[in-house]
């Protein structure tokens, strides 16, 4: 059995940020990721981030990802790719399938940064080739250079829906429309405006009724819904499309954490059932930490800060970082987080995180 001071599951922005922060302070870190390249979602982000310079504004996601990878390499972080963590057990041991072999490893501290998976919605024809998640479309276009389709209907007007719509147009596709069952656009106005300016119509209070085609998508019908989310007969609209992208939210990938026995709570504002954790990102299972979308769906910049907090906390708990220095640096990270959580959406997520902390401490019951 191989033993490490810190094992990080997931080489996305949260995992790499945690590994870097811990390694800076002398912690021996290995990162496992099931993909054949590290960086997670960052390498699909070809748009420029916005906000403050502190949060890498005006930088493109893949450039941020490359900077994380280079820094981790310089600090001696071991990144093991094509490595699937099959389970985390009570004694801290893990089974990891690395390519075609299984190894057992053990860590003093474990960070789970497994991210999230895309939600899907069932409707007649939803299993036809051509119905895909928006994230999958983004991977095809931005990672593999493959255009997912020629004519696209986007279901969902959140940030993922509007950003991916714009990127599909950059790839040469036509976006026939963006629809959403909600009465208002869910994504930031700066993103939605990009596709509105080039004439892409938004159909709010609409849902998809059916996909059409025999062997693949050949069209789609949408229908208006009332205030109770019920379809309104006679409001159908037909689109000639070959691709339907679904962007209706993400679900935290908590399987490993539930296997490890971590206490969870259902928080709709953060994507569903997620692990309760304290201000150091530590779960109810001592020595197991979380960061990024697995701890609640937010932005990539927030995931990075959560990773840094977890990395600092792990370094402190292992004796590499003095109490005073740790607390000072944690305050700095939380100050940065406060800037990201300004506005109604951010405040809602901040309150949800406080609720998770209370559940972890036992001062509030899980929903």
Number of C-alpha atoms within 10 A of each C-alpha: 10 9 12 16 16 26 25 27 25 30 31 28 33 34 34 30 26 32 35 26 22 29 23 20 17 16 25 18 24 21 22 25 25 20 15 10 14 26 24 21 18 18 21 23 24 17 15 14 18 14 13 12 10 9 19 16 14 13 16 18 23 20 16 17 22 15 13 21 22 10 17 22 13 12 20 17 21 15 21 21 18 17 23 19 21 13 16 22 14 10 10 18 18 20 17 20 17 17 13 7 8 14 13 15 17 20 21 18 21 27 28 25 30 29 28 19 15 17 15 17 10 10 12 12 18 19 13 18 16 23 22 19 22 28 20 15 26 27 19 15 20 19 13 10 11 13 18 25 20 16 21 27 26 25 26 28 29 19 20 20 27 29 23 23 31 22 19 24 17 12 18 13 18 18 23 19 20 25 25 26 24 18 13 13 21 16 17 13 12 12 19 23 15 15 21 16 9 10 12 18 14 20 22 18 20 27 23 27 20 17 27 21 15 10 9 16 21 19 19 23 17 22 22 23 21 13 10 6 13 14 20 12 9 8 11 15 13 14 17 15 23 22 27 29 26 25 26 21 20 22 21 24 21 23 14 17 24 14 12 18 15 21 18 23 17 15 19 13 16 22 20 17 20 28 30 29 28 20 16 20 25 26 26 22 17 12 16 26 28 35 32 29 27 28 32 30 23 20 14 20 22 23 28 23 24 29 32 28 30 30 32 28 27 31 26 20 16 16 13 18 19 11 12 10 12 18 15 10 15 20 13 13 16 15 11 17 20 14 15 20 18 13 9 9 11 17 14 14 20 18 13 17 21 15 21 28 23 17 22 24 15 12 10 12 12 17 9
